[in-house]
Amino acid sequence: MYTGNVDTTAGRRFGYQVTFFRVGVDRAPVNPSAWAVRDLFMAHLAVSDVSGARYRFAEKLTRGGPGLSGADTARYRVWNEDWSVRLDDRGRHVLHAAGEQAGVDLVLDEGQPPVINGVNGISQKGAQAGNASHYYSLTRMPTAARSPSTANVSTSRARAGWTTSSAPASSNASSRAGTGCRCSSAMAGN
């Protein structure tokens, strides 16, 4: 999950949140097709236009299918159709999500060292061993607009971005356990 606040050079203020989720449905479906539902991937975008007193949101729900959505932990990339978060070659977080009424297209740097959450970085999700996540946050992430046309503003400067990451603590975790991926940024349409 990525959340943050940004300002335009004209002084307009926006808040944002972008979140990606995965829910395991069936690790080994009887149907061998790439279209068989193994996982469902959800994504949520919210943009608050503080200055204009407006709130906009968009959501997506897709199956992994043949590359429609997914997560690549080796390259730190998560996507749901055309929405995505990834690390670029410089280690910056690149976020893109756009709905009909709002969108974000931002680049965030890791401003501070990670903050470890839970007991030794583990957040227990259930009574069984392995039903847990490694959990940490990145705070005060310097943020810049990547595509001003998406934002409907000419330039932006960010006050702070913030992200939280959750990843399975064990490969024994239930296939039905949801996994959040850190994701962030903002600007809004009209």
Contact map, one row per residue, 1 for C-alpha under 8 A:
1110000000000000111100000000000000000000000000000000000000000000000000000000000000000000000000000000000000000000000000000000000000000000000000000000000000000000001110000000000000011111000000
1111000000000001111000000000000000000000000000000000000000000000000000000000000000000000000000000000000000000000000000000000000000000000000000000000000000000000111100000000000000000111100000
1111100000000011110000000000000000000000000000000000000000000000000000000000000000000000000000000000000000000000000000000000000000000000000000000000000000000000111000000000000000000011100000
0111110000000011100000000000000000000000000000000000000000000000000000000000000000000000000000000000000000000000000000000000000000000000000000000000000000000011110000000000000000000001110000
0011111000001111000000000000000000000000000000000000000000000000000000000000000000000000000000000000000000000000000000000000000000000000000000000000000000000111100000000000000000000000110000
0001111100001110000000000000000000000000000000000000000000000000000000000000000000000000000000000000000000000000000000000000000000000000000000100000000000011111000000000000000000000000011000
0000111111111100000000000000000000000000000000000000000000000000000000000000000000000000000000000000000000000000000000000000000000000000000000000000000000011110000000000000000000000000000000
0000011111111000000000000000000000000000000000000000000000000000000000000000000000000000000000000000000000000000000000000000000000000000000000000000000011111000000000000000000000000000000000
0000001111110000000000000000000000000000000000000000000000000000000000000000000000000000000000000000000000000000000000000000000000000000000000000000000001111000000000000000000000000000000000
0000001111110000000000000000000000000000000000000000000000000000000000000000000000000000000000000000000000000000000000000000000000000000000000000000000000000000000000000000000000000000000000
0000001111111000000000000000000000000000000000000000000000000000000000000000000000000000000000000000000000000000000000000000000000000000000000000000000000000000000000000000000000000000000000
0000001111111100000000000000000000000000000000001110000000000000000000000000000000000000000000000000000000000000000000000000000000000000000000000000000000000000000000000000000000000000000000
0000111100111110000000000000000000000000000000001110000000000000000000000000000000000000000000000000000000000000000000000000000000000000000000000000000000000000000000000000000000000000000000
0000111000011111000000000000000000000000000000111110000000000000000000000000000000000000000000000000000000000000000000000000000000000000000000000000000000000000000000000000000000000000011100
0011110000001111100000000000000000000000000000111100000000000000000000000000000000000000000000000000000000000000000000000000000000000000000000000000000000000000000000000000000000000000011000
0111100000000111110000000000000000000000000011110000000000000000000000000000000000000000000000000000000000000000000000000000000000000000000000000000000000000000000000000000000000000001111000
1111000000000011111000000000000000000000000111100000000000000000000000000000000000000000000000000000000000000000000000000000000000000000000000000000000000000000000000000000000000000001110000
1110000000000001111100000000000000000000001111000000000000000000000000000000000000000000000000001000000000000000000000000000000000000000000000000000000000000000000000000000000000000011100000
1100000000000000111110000000000000000000001110000000000000000000000000000000000000000000000000000000000000000000000000000000000000000000000000000000000000000000000000000000000000011111000000
1000000000000000011111000000000000000000111100000000000000000000000000000000011100000000000000000000000000000000000000000000000000000000000000000000000000000000000000000000000000011110000000
0000000000000000001111100000000000000000111000000000000000000000000000000000000000000000000000000000000000000000000000000000000000000000000000000000000000000000000000000000000001111000000000
0000000000000000000111110000000000000011110000000000000000000000000000000000000000000000000000000000000000000000000000000000000000000000000000000000000000000000000000000000000001110000000000
0000000000000000000011111000000000000011100000000000000000000000000000000000000000000000000000000000000000000000000000000000000000000000000000000000000000000000000000000000001111100000000000
0000000000000000000001111110000000000111000000000000000000000000000000000000000000000000000000000000000000000000000000000000000000000000000000000000000000000000000000000000001111000000000000
0000000000000000000000111110000000001111000000000000000000000000000000000000000000000000000000000000000000000000000000000000000000000000000000000000000000000000000000000000001100000000000000
0000000000000000000000011111100000001110000000000000000000000000000000000000000000000000000000000000000000000000000000000000000000000000000000000000000000000000000000000000001000000000000000
0000000000000000000000011111100000000110000000000000000000000000000000000000000000000000000000000000000000000000000000000000000000000000000000000000000000000000000000000000001000000000000000
0000000000000000000000000111110000000100000000000000000000000000000000000000000000000000000000000000000000000000000000000000000000000000000000000000000000000000000000000000000000000000000000
0000000000000000000000000111111100011100000000000000000000000000000000000000000000000000000000000000000000000000000000000000000000000000000000000000000000000000000000000000000000000000000000
0000000000000000000000000001111100000000000000000000000000000000000000000000000000000000000000000000000000000000000000000000000000000000000000000000000000000000000000000000000000000000000000
0000000000000000000000000000111110010000000000000000000000000000000000000000000000000000000000000000000000000000000000000000000000000000000000000000000000000000000000000000000000000000000000
0000000000000000000000000000111111010000000000000000000000000000000000000000000000000000000000000000000000000000000000000000000000000000000000000000000000000000000000000000000000000000000000
0000000000000000000000000000001111110000000000000000000000000000000000000000000000000000000000000000000000000000000000000000000000000000000000000000000000000000000000000000000000000000000000
0000000000000000000000000000000111110000000000000000000000000000110000000000000000000000000000000000000000000000000000000000000000000000000000000000000000000000000000000000000000000000000000
0000000000000000000000000000000011111000000000000000000000000011110000000000000000000000000000000000000000000000000000000000000000000000000000000000000000000000000000000000000000000000000000
0000000000000000000000000000101111111100000000000000000000000000100000000000000000000000000000000000000000000000000000000000000000000000000000000000000000000000000000000000000000000000000000
0000000000000000000000001100100000111111000000000000000000000011100000000000000000000000000000000000000000000000000000000000000000000000000000000000000000000000000000000000000000000000000000
0000000000000000000000011111100000011111000000000000000000000011000000000000000000000000000000000000000000000000000000000000000000000000000000000000000000000000000000000000000000000000000000
0000000000000000000001111110000000001111100000000000000000000011000000000000000000000000000000000000000000000000000000000000000000000000000000000000000000000000000000000000000000000000000000
0000000000000000000001111000000000001111110000000000000000001111000000000000000000000000000000000000000000000000000000000000000000000000000000000000000000000000000000000000000000000000000000
0000000000000000000111100000000000000011111000000000000000011111000011000000000100000000000000000000000000000000000000000000000000000000000000000000000000000000000000000000000000000000000000
0000000000000000000111000000000000000001111100000000000000111100000000000000000100000000000000000000000000000000000000000000000000000000000000000000000000000000000000000000000000000000000000
0000000000000000011110000000000000000000111110000000000000111000000000000000000100000000000000000000000000000000000000000000000000000000000000000000000000000000000000000000000000000000000000
0000000000000000111100000000000000000000011111000000000011110000000000000000000000000000000000000000000000000000000000000000000000000000000000000000000000000000000000000000000000000000000000
0000000000000001111000000000000000000000001111100000000011100000000000000000000000000000000000001110001000000000000000000000000000000000000000000000000000000000000000000000000000000000000000
0000000000000001110000000000000000000000000111110000001111000000000000000000000000000000000000000000010000000000000000000000000000000000000000000000000000000000000000000000000000000000000000
0000000000000111100000000000000000000000000011111000001110000000000000000000000000000000000000000000011000000000000000000000000000000000000000000000000000000000000000000000000000000000011100
0000000000000111000000000000000000000000000001111100111100000000000000000000000000000000000000000000000000000000000000000000000000000000000000000000000000000000000000000000000000000000000100
0000000000011110000000000000000000000000000000111111111000000000000000000000000000000000000000000000000000000000000000000000000000000000000000000000000000000000000000000000000000000000000100
0000000000011110000000000000000000000000000000011111110000000000000000000000000000000000000000000000000000000000000000000000000000000000000000000000000000000000000000000000000000000000000000
0000000000011100000000000000000000000000000000001111100000000000000000000000000000000000000000000000000000000000000000000000000000000000000000000000000000000000000000000000000000000000000000
0000000000000000000000000000000000000000000000001111110000000000000000000000000000000000000000000000000000000000000000000000000000000000000000000000000000000000000000000000000000000000000000
0000000000000000000000000000000000000000000000011111111000000000000000000000000000000000000000000000000000000000000000000000000000000000000000000000000000000000000000000000000000000000000000
0000000000000000000000000000000000000000000000011101111100000000000000000000000000000000000000000000000000000000000000000000000000000000000000000000000000000000000000000000000000000000000000
0000000000000000000000000000000000000000000001111000111110000000000000000000000000000000000000000000000000000000000000000000000000000000000000000000000000000000000000000000000000000000000000
0000000000000000000000000000000000000000000001110000011111000000000000000000000000000000000000000000110000000000000000000000000000000000000000000000000000000000000000000000000000000000000000
0000000000000000000000000000000000000000000111100000001111100000000000000000000000000000000000000010110000000000000000000000000000000000000000000000000000000000000000000000000000000000000000
0000000000000000000000000000000000000000000111000000000111110000000000000000000000000000000000000111010000000000000000000000000000000000000000000000000000000000000000000000000000000000000000
0000000000000000000000000000000000000000011110000000000011111000000000000000000000000000000000000010000000000000000000000000000000000000000000000000000000000000000000000000000000000000000000
0000000000000000000000000000000000000000111100000000000001111100000000000000000100000000000000000000000000000000000000000000000000000000000000000000000000000000000000000000000000000000000000
0000000000000000000000000000000000000001111000000000000000111110000000000000000100000000000000000000000000000000000000000000000000000000000000000000000000000000000000000000000000000000000000
0000000000000000000000000000000000000001110000000000000000011111000110000000000110000000000000000000000000000000000000000000000000000000000000000000000000000000000000000000000000000000000000
0000000000000000000000000000000000101111100000000000000000001111100110000000000000000000000000000000000000000000000000000000000000000000000000000000000000000000000000000000000000000000000000
0000000000000000000000000000000000101111100000000000000000000111111111000000000000000000000000000000000000000000000000000000000000000000000000000000000000000000000000000000000000000000000000
0000000000000000000000000000000001111000000000000000000000000011111110000000000000000000000000000000000000000000000000000000000000000000000000000000000000000000000000000000000000000000000000
0000000000000000000000000000000001100000000000000000000000000001111100000000000000000000000000000000000000000000000000000000000000000000000000000000000000000000000000000000000000000000000000
0000000000000000000000000000000000000000000000000000000000000001111111000000000000000000000000000000000000000000000000000000000000000000000000000000000000000000000000000000000000000000000000
0000000000000000000000000000000000000000000000000000000000000111111111000000001110000000000000000000000000000000000000000000000000000000000000000000000000000000000000000000000000000000000000
0000000000000000000000000000000000000000100000000000000000000111101111100000011110000000000000000000000000000000000000000000000000000000000000000000000000000000000000000000000000000000000000
0000000000000000000000000000000000000000100000000000000000000001001111110000011100000000000000000000000000000000000000000000000000000000000000000000000000000000000000000000000000000000000000
0000000000000000000000000000000000000000000000000000000000000000000011111001111000000000000000000000000000000000000000000000000000000000000000000000000000000000000000000000000000000000000000
0000000000000000000000000000000000000000000000000000000000000000000001111111110000000000000000000000000000000000000000000000000000000000000000000000000000000000000000000000000000000000000000
0000000000000000000000000000000000000000000000000000000000000000000000111111100000000000000000000000000000000000000000000000000000000000000000000000000000000000000000000000000000000000000000
0000000000000000000000000000000000000000000000000000000000000000000000011111000000000000000000000000000000000000000000000000000000000000000000000000000000000000000000000000000000000000000000
0000000000000000000000000000000000000000000000000000000000000000000000011111100000000110000000000000000000000000000000000000000000000000000000000000000000000000000000000000000000000000000000
0000000000000000000000000000000000000000000000000000000000000000000000111111110000000110000000000000000000000000000000000000000000000000000000000000000000000000000000000000000000000000000000
0000000000000000000000000000000000000000000000000000000000000000000000111011111000011110000000000000000000000000000000000000000000000000000000000000000000000000000000000000000000000000000000
0000000000000000000100000000000000000000000000000000000000000000000011110001111100011100000000000000000000000000000000000000000000000000000000000000000000000000000000000000000000001000000000
0000000000000000000100000000000000000000000000000000000000000000000111100000111111111000000000000000000000000000000000000000000000000000000000000000000000000000000000000000000000000000000000
0000000000000000000100000000000000000000111000000000000000011100000111000000011111110000000000000000000000000000000000000000000000000000000000000000000000000000000000000000000000000000000000
0000000000000000000000000000000000000000000000000000000000000100000110000000001111110000000000000000000000000000000000000000000000000000000000000000000000000000000000000000000000000000000000
0000000000000000000000000000000000000000000000000000000000000000000000000000001111110000000000011000000000000000000000000000000000000000000000000000000000000000000000000000000000000000000000
0000000000000000000000000000000000000000000000000000000000000000000000000000001111111000000000111100000000000000000000000000000000000000000000000000000000000000000000000000000000000000000000
0000000000000000000000000000000000000000000000000000000000000000000000000000111111111100000001111000000000000000000000000000000000000000000000000000000000000000000000000000000000000000000000
0000000000000000000000000000000000000000000000000000000000000000000000000000111000111110000011110000000000000000000000000000000000000000000000000000000000000000000000000000000000000011000000
0000000000000000000000000000000000000000000000000000000000000000000000000011110000011111000011100000000000000000000000000000000000000000000000000000000000000000000000000000000000000000000000
0000000000000000000000000000000000000000000000000000000000000000000000000011100000001111111111000000000000000000000000000000000000000000000000000000000000000000000000000000000000000000000000
0000000000000000000000000000000000000000000000000000000000000000000000000000000000000111111111000000000000000000000000000000000000000000000000000000000000000000000000000000000000000000000000
0000000000000000000000000000000000000000000000000000000000000000000000000000000000000011111100000000000000000000000000000000000000000000000000000000000000000000000000000000000000000000000000
0000000000000000000000000000000000000000000000000000000000000000000000000000000000000011111100000000000000000000000000000000000000000000000000000000000000000000000000000000000000000000000000
0000000000000000000000000000000000000000000000000000000000000000000000000000000000000011111110000000000000001000000000000000000000000000000000000000000000000000000000000000000000000000000000
0000000000000000000000000000000000000000000000000000000000000000000000000000000000000011111111000000000000111100000000000000000000000000000000000000000000000000000000000000000000000000000000
0000000000000000000000000000000000000000000000000000000000000000000000000000000000001111001111100000000000111100000000000000000000000000000000000000000000000000000000000000000000000000000000
0000000000000000000000000000000000000000000000000000000000000000000000000000000000011111000111110000000011110000000000000000000000000000000000000000000000000000000000000000000000000000000000
0000000000000000000000000000000000000000000000000000000000000000000000000000000000111100000011111000000111100000000000000000000000000000000000000000000000000000000000000000000000000011100000
0000000000000000000000000000000000000000000000000000000000000000000000000000000001111000000001111100001111000000000000000000000000000000000000000000000000000000000000000000000000000000000000
0000000000000000010000000000000000000000000010000000000000000000000000000000000001110000000000111110001110000000000000000000000000000000000000000000000000000000000000000000000000000000000000
0000000000000000000000000000000000000000000010000000000001000000000000000000000000100000000000011111111100000000000000000000000000000000000000000000010000000000000000000000000000000000000000
0000000000000000000000000000000000000000000010000000000011100000000000000000000000000000000000001111111000000000000000000000000000000000000000000000000000000000000000000000000000000000000000
0000000000000000000000000000000000000000000000000000000001000000000000000000000000000000000000000111111000000000000000000000000000000000000000000000000000000000000000000000000000000000000000
0000000000000000000000000000000000000000000000000000000110000000000000000000000000000000000000000111111000000000000000000000000000000000000000000000000000000000000000000000000000000000000111
0000000000000000000000000000000000000000000001100000000111000000000000000000000000000000000000000111111100000000000000000000000000000000000000000000001000000000000000000000000000000000001111
0000000000000000000000000000000000000000000010100000000000000000000000000000000000000000000000011111111110000000000000000000000000000000000000000000011000000000000000000000000000000000011110
0000000000000000000000000000000000000000000000000000000000000000000000000000000000000000000000111100011111000000000000000000000000000000000000000000011000000000000000000000000000000000111100
0000000000000000000000000000000000000000000000000000000000000000000000000000000000000000000001111000001111100000000000000000000000000000000000001110011000000000000000000000000000000000111000
0000000000000000000000000000000000000000000000000000000000000000000000000000000000000000000001110000000111110000000000000000000000000000000000111110000000000000000000000000000000000001110000
0000000000000000000000000000000000000000000000000000000000000000000000000000000000000000000111100000000011111000000000000000000000000000000000111100000000000000000000000000000000000000100000
0000000000000000000000000000000000000000000000000000000000000000000000000000000000000000000111000000000001111100000000000000000000000000000011110000000000000000100000000000000000000001100000
0000000000000000000000000000000000000000000000000000000000000000000000000000000000000000001110000000000000111110000000000000000000000000000011100000000000000000000000000000000000000000000000
0000000000000000000000000000000000000000000000000000000000000000000000000000000000000000000110000000000000011111100000000000000000000000011111000000000000000000000000000000000000000000000000
0000000000000000000000000000000000000000000000000000000000000000000000000000000000000000000000000000000000001111100000000000000000000000011111000000000000000000000000000000000000000000000000
0000000000000000000000000000000000000000000000000000000000000000000000000000000000000000000000000000000000000111110000000000000000000000011110000000000000000000000000000000000000000000000000
0000000000000000000000000000000000000000000000000000000000000000000000000000000000000000000000000000000000000111111000000000000000000000010000000000000000000000000000000000000000000000000000
0000000000000000000000000000000000000000000000000000000000000000000000000000000000000000000000000000000000000001111100000000000000000001111000000000000000000000000000000000000000000000000000
0000000000000000000000000000000000000000000000000000000000000000000000000000000000000000000000000000000000000000111110000000000000000001111000000000000000000000000000000000000000000000000000
0000000000000000000000000000000000000000000000000000000000000000000000000000000000000000000000000000000000000000011111011000000000000011100000000000000000000000000000000000000000000000000000
0000000000000000000000000000000000000000000000000000000000000000000000000000000000000000000000000000000000000000001111111110000000000011100000000000000000000000000000000000000000000000000000
0000000000000000000000000000000000000000000000000000000000000000000000000000000000000000000000000000000000000000000111111110000000000010000000000000000000000000000000000000000000000000000000
0000000000000000000000000000000000000000000000000000000000000000000000000000000000000000000000000000000000000000000011111110000000000000000000000000000000000000000000000000000000000000000000
0000000000000000000000000000000000000000000000000000000000000000000000000000000000000000000000000000000000000000000111111100000000000000000000000000000000000000000000000000000000000000000000
0000000000000000000000000000000000000000000000000000000000000000000000000000000000000000000000000000000000000000000111111110000000000111000000000000000000000000000000000000000000000000000000
0000000000000000000000000000000000000000000000000000000000000000000000000000000000000000000000000000000000000000000011111111000000011110000000000000000000000000000000001000000000000000000000
0000000000000000000000000000000000000000000000000000000000000000000000000000000000000000000000000000000000000000000011101111100000011110000000000000000000000000000000000000000000000000000000
0000000000000000000000000000000000000000000000000000000000000000000000000000000000000000000000000000000000000000000000000111111000111000000000000000000000000000000000000000000000000000000000
0000000000000000000000000000000000000000000000000000000000000000000000000000000000000000000000000000000000000000000000000011111000111000000000000000000000000000000000000000000000000000000000
0000000000000000000000000000000000000000000000000000000000000000000000000000000000000000000000000000000000000000000000000001111110110000000000000000000000000000000000000000000000000000000000
0000000000000000000000000000000000000000000000000000000000000000000000000000000000000000000000000000000000000000000000000001111110100000000000000000000000000000000000000000000000000000000000
0000000000000000000000000000000000000000000000000000000000000000000000000000000000000000000000000000000000000000000000000000011111100000000000000000000000000000000000000000000000000000000000
0000000000000000000000000000000000000000000000000000000000000000000000000000000000000000000000000000000000000000000000000000011111110000000000000000000000000000000000000000100000000000000000
0000000000000000000000000000000000000000000000000000000000000000000000000000000000000000000000000000000000000000000000000000000111110000000000000000000000000000000000011111110000000000000000
0000000000000000000000000000000000000000000000000000000000000000000000000000000000000000000000000000000000000000000000000001111111111000000000000000000000000000000000011101110010000000000000
0000000000000000000000000000000000000000000000000000000000000000000000000000000000000000000000000000000000000000000000000111110011111100000000000000000000000000000000011100100000000000000000
0000000000000000000000000000000000000000000000000000000000000000000000000000000000000000000000000000000000000000000000000111100000111110000000000000000000000000000001111100000000000000000000
0000000000000000000000000000000000000000000000000000000000000000000000000000000000000000000000000000000000000000000000001110000000011111000000000000000000000000000011111000000000000000000000
0000000000000000000000000000000000000000000000000000000000000000000000000000000000000000000000000000000000000000000111001110000000001111100000000000000000000000000111100000000000000000000000
0000000000000000000000000000000000000000000000000000000000000000000000000000000000000000000000000000000000000000011110001000000000000111110000000000000000000000000111000000000000000000000000
0000000000000000000000000000000000000000000000000000000000000000000000000000000000000000000000000000000000000000011110000000000000000011111000000000000000000000011110000000000000000000000000
0000000000000000000000000000000000000000000000000000000000000000000000000000000000000000000000000000000000000111111000000000000000000001111110000000000000000000011100000000000000000000000000
0000000000000000000000000000000000000000000000000000000000000000000000000000000000000000000000000000000000000111011000000000000000000000111110000000000000000001111000000000000000000000000000
0000000000000000000000000000000000000000000000000000000000000000000000000000000000000000000000000000000000000111000000000000000000000000011111000000000000000011110000000000000000000000000000
0000000000000000000000000000000000000000000000000000000000000000000000000000000000000000000000000000000000011111000000000000000000000000011111100000000000000001110000000000000000000000000000
0000000000000000000000000000000000000000000000000000000000000000000000000000000000000000000000000000000000011110000000000000000000000000000111110000000000000111100000000000000000000000000000
0000010000000000000000000000000000000000000000000000000000000000000000000000000000000000000000000000000001111000000000000000000000000000000011111000000000001111100000000000000000000000100000
0000000000000000000000000000000000000000000000000000000000000000000000000000000000000000000000000000000001110000000000000000000000000000000001111100000000011100000000000000000000000000000000
0000000000000000000000000000000000000000000000000000000000000000000000000000000000000000000000000000000011100000000000000000000000000000000000111111001000111000000000000000000000000000010000
0000000000000000000000000000000000000000000000000000000000000000000000000000000000000000000000000000000011100000000000000000000000000000000000011111000000000000000000000000000000000000000000
0000000000000000000000000000000000000000000000000000000000000000000000000000000000000000000000000000000011000000000000000000000000000000000000001111111000000000000000000000000000000000000000
0000000000000000000000000000000000000000000000000000000000000000000000000000000000000000000000000000000000000000000000000000000000000000000000001111111111110000000000000000000000000000000000
0000000000000000000000000000000000000000000000000000000000000000000000000000000000000000000000000000000000000000000000000000000000000000000000000011111111000000000000000000000000000000000000
0000000000000000000000000000000000000000000000000000000000000000000000000000000000000000000000000100001110000000000000000000000000000000000000000011111110000000000000000000000000000000001010
0000000000000000000000000000000000000000000000000000000000000000000000000000000000000000000000000000011110000000000000000000000000000000000000001011111111000000000000000000000000000000011110
0000000000000000000000000000000000000000000000000000000000000000000000000000000000000000000000000000000000000000000000000000000000000000000000000001111111000000000000000000000000000000001111
0000000100000000000000000000000000000000000000000000000000000000000000000000000000000000000000000000000000000000000000000000000000000000000000000001111111110000000000000000000000000000000000
0000000110000000000000000000000000000000000000000000000000000000000000000000000000000000000000000000000000000000000000000000000000000000000000000001101111110000000000000000000000000000000000
0000000110000000000000000000000000000000000000000000000000000000000000000000000000000000000000000000000000000000000000000000000000000000000000001001000011111000000000000000000000000000000000
0000011110000000000000000000000000000000000000000000000000000000000000000000000000000000000000000000000000000000000000000000000000000000000000011001000011111100000000000000000000000000000000
0000011110000000000000000000000000000000000000000000000000000000000000000000000000000000000000000000000000000000000000000000000000000000000000111000000000111110000000000000000000000000000000
0000111000000000000000000000000000000000000000000000000000000000000000000000000000000000000000000000000000000000000000000000000000000000000001110000000000011111100000000000000000000000000000
0001111000000000000000000000000000000000000000000000000000000000000000000000000000000000000000000000000000000000000000000000000000000000000101100000000000001111100000000000000000000000000000
0001110000000000000000000000000000000000000000000000000000000000000000000000000000000000000000000000000000000000000000000000000000000000001111100000000000000111110000000000000000000000000000
0111100000000000000000000000000000000000000000000000000000000000000000000000000000000000000000000000000000010000000000000000000000000000001111100000000000000111111000000000000000000001100000
0111000000000000000000000000000000000000000000000000000000000000000000000000000000000000000000000000000000000000000000000000000000000000111110000000000000000001111100000000000000000001000000
1110000000000000000000000000000000000000000000000000000000000000000000000000000000000000000000000000000000000000000000000000000000000000111000000000000000000000111110000000000000000111000000
1100000000000000000000000000000000000000000000000000000000000000000000000000000000000000000000000000000000000000000000000000000000000011110000000000000000000000011111000000000000001110000000
1000000000000000000000000000000000000000000000000000000000000000000000000000000000000000000000000000000000000000000000000000000000000111100000000000000000000000001111100000000000011100000000
0000000000000000000000000000000000000000000000000000000000000000000000000000000000000000000000000000000000000000000000000000000000001111000000000000000000000000000111110000000000111100000000
0000000000000000000000000000000000000000000000000000000000000000000000000000000000000000000000000000000000000000000000000000000000001110000000000000000000000000000011111000000000111000000000
0000000000000000000000000000000000000000000000000000000000000000000000000000000000000000000000000000000000000000000000000000000001111100000000000000000000000000000001111110100000100000000000
0000000000000000000000000000000000000000000000000000000000000000000000000000000000000000000000000000000000000000000000000100000001111100000000000000000000000000000000111110100000000000000000
0000000000000000000000000000000000000000000000000000000000000000000000000000000000000000000000000000000000000000000000000000000001111000000000000000000000000000000000011111100000000000000000
0000000000000000000000000000000000000000000000000000000000000000000000000000000000000000000000000000000000000000000000000000000001000000000000000000000000000000000000011111100000000000000000
0000000000000000000000000000000000000000000000000000000000000000000000000000000000000000000000000000000000000000000000000000000001100000000000000000000000000000000000000111110000000000000000
0000000000000000000000000000000000000000000000000000000000000000000000000000000000000000000000000000000000000000000000000000000011110000000000000000000000000000000000011111111010000000000000
0000000000000000000000000000000000000000000000000000000000000000000000000000000000000000000000000000000000000000000000000000000001100000000000000000000000000000000000000001111110000000000000
0000000000000000000000111110000000000000000000000000000000000000000000000000000000000000000000000000000000000000000000000000000000000000000000000000000000000000000000000000111110000000000000
0000000000000000000000111000000000000000000000000000000000000000000000000000000000000000000000000000000000000000000000000000000000000000000000000000000000000000000000000000011111000000000000
0000000000000000000000110000000000000000000000000000000000000000000000000000000000000000000000000000000000000000000000000000000000100000000000000000000000000000000000000000111111100000000000
0000000000000000000011110000000000000000000000000000000000000000000000000000000000000000000000000000000000000000000000000000000000000000000000000000000000000000000000000000000111110000000000
0000000000000000000011100000000000000000000000000000000000000000000000000000000000000000000000000000000000000000000000000000000000000000000000000000000000000000000001110000000011111000000000
1000000000000000001111000000000000000000000000000000000000000000000000000000000000000000000000000000000000000000000000000000000000000000000000000000000000000000000011100000000001111100000000
1000000000000000001110000000000000000000000000000000000000000000000000000000010000000000000000000000000000000000000000000000000000000000000000000000000000000000000111100000000000111110000000
1100000000000000001100000000000000000000000000000000000000000000000000000000000000000000000000000000000000000000000000000000000000000000000000000000000000000000001111000000000000011111000000
1110000000000000011100000000000000000000000000000000000000000000000000000000000000001000000000100000000000000000000000000000000000000000000000000000000000000000001100000000000000001111100000
1111000000000001111000000000000000000000000000000000000000000000000000000000000000001000000000100000000001010000000000000000000000000000000000000000000000000000111000000000000000000111110000
0111100000000001110000000000000000000000000000000000000000000000000000000000000000000000000000100000000111110000000000000000000000000000000000100000000000000000100000000000000000000011111000
0001110000000111100000000000000000000000000000100000000000000000000000000000000000000000000000000000001111000000000000000000000000000000000000001000001000000000000000000000000000000001111100
0000010000000111000000000000000000000000000000100000000000000000000000000000000000000000000000000000011110000000000000000000000000000000000000000000011100000000000000000000000000000000111110
0000000000000100000000000000000000000000000000111000000000000000000000000000000000000000000000000000111100000000000000000000000000000000000000000000001100000000000000000000000000000000011111
0000000000000000000000000000000000000000000000000000000000000000000000000000000000000000000000000000111000000000000000000000000000000000000000000000011100000000000000000000000000000000001111
0000000000000000000000000000000000000000000000000000000000000000000000000000000000000000000000000000110000000000000000000000000000000000000000000000000100000000000000000000000000000000000111
